[in-house]
């Protein structure tokens, strides 16, 4: 999957403890290419501690349907790769 350098972060739920809440909106500029490798979004999840950021997991989301319809407001139920 090509890396285009677009990195975005959501806000940290400082008081979230073991059950943080993620409900941030993130917007990206998407290329008009029809190539399948431009229809995937890599998502990584980190635990932010005072002195480090630990990778909890990452996964790849197929955004083809979102690009076809123009929007998505929901969740993706898929296991993350560690």
C-alpha positions as CSV (number, residue, x, y, z in Angstrom):
1,X,0.0,0.0,0.0
2,X,1.5,3.4,-0.9
3,X,2.2,5.8,1.9
4,X,1.2,9.3,0.9
5,X,2.4,10.9,4.1
6,X,-1.0,11.9,5.5
7,X,-0.9,11.3,9.2
8,X,-3.8,12.4,11.4
9,X,-4.3,12.0,15.2
10,X,-7.5,12.1,17.2
11,X,-7.7,13.7,20.6
12,X,-6.3,11.6,23.6
13,X,-8.9,10.6,26.2
14,X,-6.7,11.4,29.2
15,X,-9.2,10.1,31.8
16,X,-10.3,7.1,29.7
17,X,-8.3,4.6,31.6
18,X,-9.1,1.0,30.5
19,X,-12.2,2.2,28.5
20,X,-11.2,5.3,26.4
21,X,-13.8,6.8,24.1
22,X,-12.8,7.5,20.5
23,X,-15.3,9.6,18.6
24,X,-13.2,12.0,16.7
25,X,-13.7,13.0,13.1
26,X,-10.8,12.8,10.7
27,X,-10.8,14.1,7.1
28,X,-8.4,13.2,4.4
29,X,-7.9,14.4,0.8
30,X,-8.4,11.3,-1.4
31,X,-6.7,10.8,-4.8
32,X,-9.1,10.1,-7.8
33,X,-7.1,7.0,-8.8
34,X,-9.1,3.9,-9.4
35,X,-6.2,1.6,-8.4
36,X,-7.2,-0.7,-5.5
37,X,-4.1,0.3,-3.5
38,X,-5.6,3.8,-3.1
39,X,-8.8,2.4,-1.7
40,X,-7.3,1.2,1.6
41,X,-6.8,3.2,4.8
42,X,-4.3,2.0,7.4
43,X,-5.3,2.8,11.0
44,X,-3.0,2.5,14.0
45,X,-4.0,2.7,17.6
46,X,-1.5,3.9,20.3
47,X,-1.5,4.1,24.1
48,X,-0.1,7.5,24.9
49,X,1.7,7.4,28.2
50,X,3.7,10.3,29.7
51,X,7.0,9.1,28.4
52,X,6.1,6.8,25.5
53,X,3.6,5.9,22.8
54,X,3.0,2.1,22.6
55,X,1.5,0.6,19.5
56,X,-1.7,-1.3,20.5
57,X,-2.5,-2.5,17.0
58,X,-3.1,-1.6,13.4
59,X,-5.4,-2.7,10.6
60,X,-6.4,-1.8,7.1
61,X,-9.9,-0.6,6.2
62,X,-11.3,-0.9,2.7
63,X,-12.9,2.5,1.9
64,X,-14.2,1.7,-1.5
65,X,-17.9,1.9,-0.5
66,X,-17.3,5.2,1.3
67,X,-15.7,6.7,-1.8
68,X,-18.6,5.4,-3.9
69,X,-21.3,6.9,-1.7
70,X,-19.4,10.0,-0.6
71,X,-19.6,9.5,3.2
72,X,-19.4,7.1,6.1
73,X,-20.6,7.5,9.6
74,X,-20.3,4.3,11.5
75,X,-17.9,1.7,12.8
76,X,-15.7,-1.0,11.3
77,X,-15.8,-4.3,13.2
78,X,-12.6,-6.0,12.4
79,X,-9.7,-7.3,14.5
80,X,-6.6,-5.3,14.6
81,X,-3.2,-6.8,13.7
82,X,-0.6,-6.6,16.5
